[in-house]
Every structure is written in structure tokens, then in C-alpha cells.
Amino acid sequence: MTQQNIPIKLVIGLIALIIVIAGILIVFSPGGENPAPNKTTQDELKALAVEAAARIDGDAFAALKPGDETTPAFIAIRDRLAAFRDENPGVLYVYTMRKVGNATEYVVDADYGSDDYAPAIGEVYYPTDEDAVFLAGFEEPSAEPEYYTEEWGGVVATIISGYAPIKDSRGAVVGLVGVDIGSAEEIAGEKPLPKAPTEEELKALAVEIAARIDGDALAALKPGDEATPEYTAIRDRLAAFRDANPGVLYVYTMRKVGNATEYIVDADYGTGDGVEIGYTYQPTDDDAAFLAGFEEPSAEPYYIGEWGDVVYMATSGYAPIKDANGTVVGMVGVDIGSVITADMLKALATEAAARIDGDALAALKPGDEATPEFIAIRDRLAAFRDATPGVLYVYTMRKVNDTIEYVVDADYTPGDAPAIGSIYQPTDDDSALLAGFAGPSAESELSAEEWENTTATIISGYAPVKDSTGAVVGLVGVDVGSSISH
């Protein structure tokens, strides 16, 4: 079913997508006064970090480069870090970093491969004036002086960090290990979005709820039956299924009526939302997966849409509903996704910006598209897109007098996508884009873009890219949406 016509009940706050650089508990600047349970001393923190560092093969660590996340050397270090955490109650996170010019970058992360937002090798962090203790950890064991509180998505954590250098077999420092100890708890009312479901998982969800529906009772329902026990029983089962499956936004049933389809029971009916029996939807050429759901389990790819003032990103699974004789009498649809908020878009753009070497970006000039610096940034942008469901396009721009120009584009290949220096002249509609050079910003509504044989529906977030001194040298743009080839 096309996203433009699905009456999804979208309750803002139902799902808060956790989008944080690395998706875990790192904050390098201490702050706050709230101690965690069983307060840990600085000496204990240093000792923990030294113990973790001693478990790391410094020679193997030093040789790791972006793309090595599936190698035995990476996996061995990751598993040792994870085992260290498991053996030490209170340790929330263990990670390694190394210096790269004036910046630092992640290397091995205890959560990589088990958390969608754990950092890959090479994700950059630019230290600030508040990172003296962190930087000292590259020379000798160090520890933050006090606990601080960090909040993201549906989790609040109270933590304190210790650091220790990692050395190779010659005794040379090749990096640093960080150990975060403390406590974390889920915030009531906030639910993180689960990992993006596969097509088979979507089909399985739809089949599961279809099996809970009394097909004979469903087939007998007619307009005006919304208050009957039969209708209420099916509606309540749909609602209970949604409540039991985090990430499910909407569950509904439909049946064919001539060349059209109509809604029957809706999980939200009677709550001030939802649709009555007989509400018609006319399928279009884009509804192949939806229509297939009347015959066998099927699923849609991610799509973006609007319902009232709300923008949402979702994917849908469908399955036929059968009566006691095995005859198909309708279909159930299950929509999984999240509300797309301005804060979410800003966080996405901020995360993408953190992966970019601002010094390298600032130095790029037309003709540098084949240089290692350009390729490294391009590949990081592409990796960010690949790891983030719903992101269609990621690109960087910078100001040039009264215009702006493209710099690195995640899709750049010779003859395709804008090269360095391709000009874009801002218009009066580009206030959010221009604001992104000063701080994270986001568009407030969907827009349509067309190129070649593709039509895309998108909404964008922006964030400044900074060099090692903290000066803004450009902007990253992240387009979230869905596309249709034609």
C-alpha cells in the first residue's frame, strides 16, 4: 500500500529511535554531581582500565584499519573487551581509540556487531578543552574526577570513566582503552526502535496476528457493526498484539470489494482515531506487495509519509486471513516504524558529521575526487548510510561567497553525483539548509525529488562539519525517505 494513503495512528513518543554517535555511553566531558551505586574511586578506575589494556594485543590492534571489522584480529579484541565487561559488574562500556593527527578515532568497540550504532573503525572524535583526562590516558592511566549523567533515547546513565594506554610488543603506545562504569535505566514511556525487521520477520509478524483473528467473525462484519462483541474482540486482539511487539505502530484488517479494498477492523477504532468498516482504499500500481498479501505473506520496503502534521518512516507486512474452511476472507497489515522528529534528523546529521575529518574536508579542491582523503570521507558517508535504515543520501557542502558548493558525496563516481565545486544557489526555501552551517537543523516537511528514473520523497537534517580547531568548514546533509523507480 502506498504511504500516501495509509491512515496510520502515529503517537509521538511511542517510539524514540536511539541515534547517538556510537549508540552507547560515551561522553568525554565530565559534568554533574550524581554518584552511581557503589561509587568507584579514581584508583579503582585506573586499575580497571590497566587490566583491560593488558588483555589487548597491541601489535594486532595497531594493524587494524577501516574495513577490518570482520577479521579474526578485530573479533578477538572485541570479544576480550566484552568478556572483561561481563566479568566486572557495573562496567557498562569498553572501547579503544587511537590518535590520528589532531583527532582521535575509534578502533575496537565491545558492542560492535551486536548494536546497530556501535562505532566502526575510523569513526572520528575531536577532543575539546574538557578532555584533558581522556587525552592523558594515552600516556598513563587516568580517571575522570566525578560521575556525570547522560541521557539518550529511552535510557539515562550515571557513569564515570577510566583510561589506560595500549602498548605494542616494543612498549610503544598504539592507542587507549576506555572503561565506563555506572548504572543505566530505561525512562518510563520511552521505547527504543528495534533493529530494522527483515522481509521474513515482517511476514512472520503478519502471519502471527492473522492466526489470532476469527475469520468467520471477520467475514460477517458489515458497516455499523463497530459496537458488536465480534468487532470488539478482533479489535482488542489487534491492539494487544501491537502492545506486545515494540516498534509496531499500526495493525488493521482489509478485504477486497470489487476493484477496491475496504477496512474492516482497526486496532485504533474507538480511541478517536482509526477507521470504520467500509472505509475504501483504491489500490494503485505501487501496491503490488499489499495486494499480494491477500494471497500469501508479503512485505514492503521502508517508506516515508505524512499523517496530519506527523512525518513517519515505516515498513509493512501483510498476510491473508482465512475462515474455518480455509477460504481467504481478508488481509491483516502490520506497520513497523517510527515518527521522524526534528530532533531525530538533527541527531542523524550530527552523527554523520562526527565521522568526517574536517581538516581533510577543508583542504579538498576540485580535481581531488581520486585522492585518498576524498575517498575516505566518501566511504565513511556511504557506510553511515548503509548502517542507517531510511537514509537515502548523505553529502557535504561548504560556503563559497554568496553560494554553496558540494564537496564530498556518498555516491560520487566519475560522471555521476556532484563533483567538488558543483554549485548550488540557495533560495528563500533553504533556511534550514543554511542554518545547518551554524548548528544542527532540520526541514519541517516532506519534499519530492526526481532524478533520472527515480522519484524520492525525503525530509532532511543538517549539521556543521568542524576542523580540529573547532572552526566550521562545511555542512553535512542527511536525506531520510523512500524512492520509487519508474
N, C-alpha and C positions, 0 to 999 in steps of 0.2 A: 504494500500500500504506500502511496507516495506521502512524503512527510507533510505536504501542504494541507492534507485533509484529515489527518488522524486527530480526533479530539482527545488528546492525552491529558489526563489530570496531572498537572505539574505542581507539586507542593514545594515551594522554595525552602530549602533546608532539609528536605527528605534525604538528600544525598550531598555530601560535601566531598568533592574529589580531592584527595591529598596530592597536591602538586608542590613539592618543595625540592630545591636542589638537593639531590641525593635521596630525598624522601625519608630522611631519618633525623637523628637527633643532634646534628652538628650545629653549634653556634660558637664561634671563636671569641666573641667579645663577652666577658663576664658581666653579669648585672643581676640585680635582685638580691633579696636577703633571705629567701625561703629555703631552709635546710631540708634535704631529703631524709627519710628514715635512716637510722644507723649512720649518722654523719661520719664521713670518711676524712681522715687527716691528709694534709699535703704529702707527708712522707709515705703514707699508705698508697696514695695515688701514684706517686713516683715509682714505688716498688711494683705495683701492678703493671705499669707501663713498661718497666725494665723487663719484667717476666714475659710480657707479650712480645717484646722486641727480640728476646733471646730465642724465641721459637721460630723466627723468620730467617730463611736462608737468604742472606744479603746479596750473594752473587746472583742467585736466581731472580731475586727482586729487582736488582739494578738492570737486568737484561730485559725486563718486561716493557712492551711498547703497546700503543693503542692497537686493538685487534687481537691481542693475546688472551682475551678473557676466557677462552675455551681450552687453553693449553694446559698440560699437566702441571707446569710450574705455577701458573696462576691459581689453579684449583687447589693445589697442595697448600699454598699460603692462605688462601681463603678459608679452607677447611680447618687449618690450625687456629686461625683467628676465631672462627665460630666455636671451635671446641674450647678455646680459652674462655670465651664468654659463657658457655654452658657450664663450665667448672667454677665460675665465680659469681655467686648470687649478687644481684644488684648492678652488674655490668650490663648496660643497655646496648652499647655500640662499640665496635672496634674497627679501626680503619688505618690505612697507611697513606702517606703523602711524600712527595719529594719536591725540591726546589727546581724551578725552570725559569731562569733569568730572574726577573723581579717578582715573579708569581710563584705559586705552588700548585701542584696538581695531584689529584687522587691517583692511587695505583691499585692496590687490592683492598676490597671492601668486604667485610664479613657477610654482608647481605646480598652481594651480587649474585644474580641468578634466582634468588628467592623473593626479591622485592622489585617491582617494576621500575622503581625510581632510584634504586641504588646506583651510585656513580660508576661509570666505566673508566678504564684507564685514560688519563689525559684530561678529565674534566677539571677546569681551572678554578682556583680560588685566589683572589687578590688580597693579601693581608692588609690590615689597616693599622693605624697607630695604637689600637687597643689590643693588638695581637702579640705583644711582647712575650708573654708566657708561651704561647704557641710557637713562635719563632725560636725561642730559647731551647725548645725541645729538640731542635736539630743538632744542638751542641752537647746537651747534657739533660738528664731527667728534670722535668719541671711540672708544675701543677698550678691550676687556677686557684686563686685565694679564697673563693667563696662559691656557693651554689647560685644558680640562676634558673629562671623558669622560661621555658619555650613552649609556644602553642602553635599547632598547625592542624588543619583539617578537624578531625574529631578527637585529637589527643593533646593532653597537656603534660609536660615532663618537667621535673625538677632535677637538675644534673650538675655535676662538677667533673672537670676533665684533667687527665694526666697525660704527659707526653714523654717519649724517650727516643733517642736516635737509633736507627738501624744501621749496622755496620757490615761490610763485606768481609771476606776471609783475610784481607790485609789490614783490617781495622779502620778502613776509610768509611766515613758516614755517607750512606747512599739514600737515606730517607728518614722518615719519622713514623712512629706508631702513636695513635691517639686512642685513649680509653675513656669512655664516658660512663660514669656510674651515677645511679639515682633511681628515680621511680617515675612511672608514667601511668596515666589512667585515661580512659575514654570519657569525653564530655557528653553528658546526657543530651539526647536529642540530635546528636551529630553522628552520621554514619558514613564511613569511607566507601567509595565506589569500589566494588570488587574488580579483579582483573577482567579485562575485556573478554566476554564469552566467545568461544569458537562457534562456528556454524552448527557443529554437532551438539554442543552444550545448549544452544538455543532451541534446537529441535527437541532435545530431551526434555527441556523445561515445558515446552508446549505440549508434548505427549503426556507428561506427568499430570498437568492440570486437566487436559482433555479427558483423562481416565477418571477424574473425580466428578465429572458432570453427568447427570442423568439425561441421556439423550432423548428418551421418550418424553420426559417432562419438558425439555427444551423445545422439542419439535411442536408440542401442543400450545406453547405460549403465543399469544396474539396481542396486538396493541390494546392497552387498557389493563393488562394483567400484572402490572408492576407491583401491585399490593398483595398479590396472591402468595400463599405459602410456597408454591413451587418456584416462583420467581425469586422470592427472598432466600430460599435455600441455596439456589445456584449462585446468587449474588454474594452471599456470605462465604461460600466456598472459594469463590474467586478472590475476595478480599483477604481471606485467611491465607491463601496461597501467596499473595503479594507480601503480606506481613512476614511470612516465614522465609522469604527469599530476598535478602538485601540487594538493592540495585534494581528491582522490578518496580517500574513506575506505574504501569497500567496493564490490566487484564480485561479482556472483553470477548464476547461471542458474536458471530455474524452468520447469516445464511444467504443463499442465493435466492433472488426473486426476479425471474425473467432474466434480462440482461444486466441487472443491477445487483447490489448486495444491500442488506439492511442489518442494523444492530439488533441484538435480542437482549441479552443480559450484560450489564456493565457493572464492574466492581464498585464504581463510584455512584451509582444511581441512588438518589435519596439523600445525598450529602450536600446538595446544592450544586453538584456537578454531574457529569455523566450524561447519557442519552437515553431516550425512551425506546421501547420496542418499535421497530419500523422506521427508525431514522435511517435515511438512504445514503449510500455512498456509491457513486458510479466509478467503477474501475477504469484506469487508463492503460496506455501501452507500457507504462512503467511498473505495472502491478503484477508482473509475472510470478514473483515469489508469493505474493499474497494469494493470488488465485490458485496457485499450486497447492497451497495449504488446505484447500477443500478436498484434495485427493490423497495427499501424503505429507508428512512433516517437511517443512521448508523454512528458510531463514533469509533475512535481508542483510545487506552490509550496513555499516554505520551511515546515518543520515542526520542532517540538521534541519530544524524547523522552528516555527514560532507558534505559540498558542496564547492569544491575548498579548500581554506585554512580556511574556516569558520566552526566552530562547532555550532550546534543549537539544541535546545530542543523544541519539538513541539507536538501537538496533532491535529488530523484531524477529520472533519465531512464531510459527503457525503450525497447527495440527488439526486434522479433521475430528469432528465429534460424531459418534455413531450411536444409533438406538440399539435396542435389545436384539434386533435381527441382523445387526452389522451394517445397516444402511447409513450412509453419511447424511446427517441432518443439519450440519453446520460446521463451524470452524471456531477455534479459540486462537486469539492473538495475545502474545506476551511481549511487552516493550521493556527493554532494559536500557538504562542510560543515566543521564544527569542533567540538571539545569546548568546552563552556561552563564555564569555571572561575570561582571566586570572584574571582580577580584580574581576570579579563576584565570581569565585571559591575561591579566597583568602578571600573575604568578607564572604562567607558562612562558611569557616573554622574558621575564626576569631570569627564569631557569635557563632559557636558551642563551641569553646574553652572558650568563656566567660561564658558559662553555667557550667563549670566544676570547682569543688572545688580542686584547685591544691594541697593544703596541704593534703587533703584526698587521692587524687590520688597517691601522692608521698609515702604515708605510706602503700599502698596496697602491699601485698606479696602473692605468690602462696598459695592457700588454702583459701583466703579471699573472694571467689566468693559469699558466702552466707551472708556476713556481710552487715549491713545497709549502710555503706559507699560505697561499691561496687554497691549495688542495686540502691542507689540514683543516682550515676553517670550514670549507665546503663539506668535507666528510663529517665533521662534528655536527654541523647543522642537519645533514641528512640522517645521521644516527639518531639525533634528537627526534626528528620527525618519525622515523621508523619505530621508535620506542614509545611514542605517544599516540594512542588511538584518536582519530578525528583530526589530526593535524595534516593539512594538505600541502602547505607551502611555508618555507622559512627562508628569510632573506635579510640582508643587511644594506643599509643606506647611510649616506653622510651628506651634510650640508655643503654646498658649493655656492657661495654668494647668495643669490635670491632663489636658487633652485636646490634640488637634492639629486643625488646620483646613486645608482646601485653600486655595490662593492662586490660582496660575495653572495652567491645564490646557491641554495642547496641542490638545484637541478642543473647547474651550469655544465654544459659540454659544448665544444666548439660548434657554433651555428645554432645553438638552442639556449634559451633563457638569456637574460641581460648580462652583457659583459661589464667589466669595471668601467665606470664612466657613463653608462647609459642614463640619460637624463629623464627625470620625472618632474614636471612642473606642478607644484601643489595648487589646489583650488580652494574655494571657500568651504568645501565639504571636508577638507583634510585637517580639521582642528585636532582630532585625536592623534593622527599621524604626527603632526608637528609637535604636539605636547610630549610625544614619546622620546624626543631628544632631551627633554628636561627631567622626566621621571616616568615610571610605568603608567600607561594609559590604555584605553580600550574603546572600541566602537560600541555604540549602543543598540545597533540593529543590524539585521542581515543585509547583505548586498549580493548581487548577481554578477558573476564574471564569466566571460566567454573567451576562449582561445581555441583555434583550430576546430577540432570536432568535439570539444568538451564544454559543458556548461556547469559552473560551480556556484553553489550557494555558501557564502562564508561570513564569518564575523572575525575581527582581527584584534590582536593585542600587540602592544609595542613596549619596548624598554630600551634605555640608553646603554650603549657599549662604552666602557671606560678603559683607559690605559692604566699602566702601573702606577701613575701618579694620581689617579682618580679623575682625570680630565675626560670629559665626554668626547669620544672620537667618532661616534656614529650611533646607529639605531638598529635594533633587530625587530623585524615584524613576523608575527606568527598568525597564519590564517587557519582557523578551525572551520571545518564544514564538510560538505559532501559534493561529489561531482557525478555527472551523468555523461557518458559518451553518446554521440549521435551522428 
